[in-house]
């Protein structure tokens, strides 16, 4: 399992984790698409934005290996802002390649990509 050096381990001042310390000996947690409903807690929305900011800062628009990135946190963005970068894609592999869909991410997280922070965020 690749460890992404320099990637934040969690959202500052919170318990929202972004990375895992070691591989799961009982099996790899699969990445699945989780629905984000408009009534999500503000803290959850901040965690999504913080994770997207970390992904963008660390990887930009280049494909990246899942490695030690938390599957639960990726799952909140998967299928929208974070998409598979390979075909076939194995959602239960630490070696799976992902990439940021910049157009979708820019629309969903305008504050992360330098747009006016007063724009309404798209959480659907």
Number of C-alpha atoms within 10 A of each C-alpha: 13 13 15 16 9 8 17 17 19 18 17 11 6 9 9 18 17 23 21 15 10 11 14 9 6 6 9 13 15 14 21 16 15 14 13 15 9 11 9 10 9 9 11 13 18 13 21 22 20 20 25 23 18 20 21 18 13 16 15 14 13 12 16 19 19 24 20 21 23 18 22 18 19 25 17 22 23 22 17 17 20 21 17 19 17 12 8 8 14 14 18 15 17 19 16 20 19 20 22 26 18 16 10 14 21 18 18 21 24 19 17 20 17 9 12 10 12 8 11 12 15 14 15 10
